[in-house]
């Protein structure tokens, strides 16, 4: 597939056809890494796999304060009228 490098503000860009992105499983707003190797540009997906450790990295280990839902059978909504 042939395309042209175009000016995009102060940068340069290449349009990637949707069909080509579909082949490699990428879509709009996916994160990619671009590397230069052996006079080639290589675009690699940077899909970070979430682990339990990453998901809970900021958790202190303490349970949150219980939420006060109020009286279970208390009137609510239109029945107050």
C-alpha positions in Angstrom: 0.0 0.0 0.0 1.4 3.4 -0.9 0.6 6.7 0.8 2.1 10.2 1.2 3.6 11.9 4.2 1.7 15.2 4.7 2.2 18.3 6.8 0.0 18.4 9.8 0.6 21.6 11.7 4.3 21.6 12.7 4.4 17.8 12.4 4.1 15.3 9.6 1.5 12.6 9.3 0.4 9.5 7.4 -3.2 8.5 7.0 -3.8 4.8 7.8 -6.7 3.3 6.0 -9.3 1.6 8.2 -9.0 -1.6 6.4 -5.3 -1.8 7.2 -6.0 -1.0 10.9 -8.7 -3.7 11.0 -6.1 -6.3 9.8 -3.9 -5.5 12.8 -6.7 -4.9 15.3 -6.2 -1.2 15.9 -8.8 1.6 15.9 -9.1 5.3 16.6 -7.6 6.4 19.9 -5.6 3.2 20.4 -2.2 3.8 21.9 0.8 2.9 19.7 4.5 3.1 19.9 6.6 4.2 16.9 10.2 3.0 16.7 12.8 3.4 14.0 14.8 0.2 13.2 17.0 -0.6 10.2 15.8 2.5 8.3 12.1 1.5 8.9 9.4 3.0 11.0 7.5 0.3 13.0 4.1 1.0 14.6 3.4 -1.3 17.5 0.3 -1.4 19.7 0.9 -0.6 23.3 -1.9 -2.5 24.9 -1.1 -2.6 28.6 -2.5 -5.7 30.3 -4.2 -4.8 33.6 -3.4 -7.0 36.5 -4.9 -7.1 40.0 -1.7 -5.5 41.3 -2.0 -2.6 38.9 -5.7 -2.2 39.6 -5.2 -2.0 43.4 -1.8 -0.2 43.4 -3.2 2.9 45.1 -5.4 1.0 47.6 -4.4 1.4 51.2 -6.0 -2.0 52.2 -8.6 -0.3 54.4 -12.3 -0.9 53.7 -14.3 2.2 52.8 -16.7 3.7 55.3 -20.1 2.1 55.1 -22.7 4.2 53.2 -25.8 5.2 55.2 -28.7 4.2 53.0 -31.2 5.5 55.6 -34.1 3.6 57.0 -35.0 0.7 54.8 -38.8 1.0 54.9 -38.9 4.8 55.0 -41.2 6.6 52.5 -39.4 8.0 49.5 -40.3 9.7 46.3 -44.0 10.4 45.4 -45.4 8.6 48.5 -44.3 11.5 50.6 -46.9 13.7 48.9 
